[in-house]
């Protein structure tokens, strides 16, 4: 609970201390004011496995369907501070190809197949799509 009265919500009892008129410059209630927006709700939250080929370490991230690979890479820095020194690749056909970092997982054809798994009675955690990160020897010092 906040300390005091909620913004733009009238008190429950009658009082002359509360002004019912809103300023012409401030006619938007706080819950609709864009300056208080922190983010947007994702339409599709899913898991992604990131496999470090150098160390064989595997991390599972929860990502939004709307996130680009650049945004996922910046969040992966929590697990690997040198994430910018890695090349991201995906298995496509018979080999690994470099990931286009400005695209989303859907645009890279890394599809969310959870609905198919549910229809077959499989647990959605049985298969988590994986991307591989390859270390670039670029001599970063951080």
Secondary structure, DSSP 8 states (H G I E B T S, - for coil): --SS--TT---SS--SSS-----STT-S-GGG-GGG------S-EEEEEEEETTT--EEEEEEETT-BHHHHHHHHTTT-TTGGGEEEEEEETTEEEE--TTSBTTTTT----HHHHHHTT--TTS---EEEEEE-------
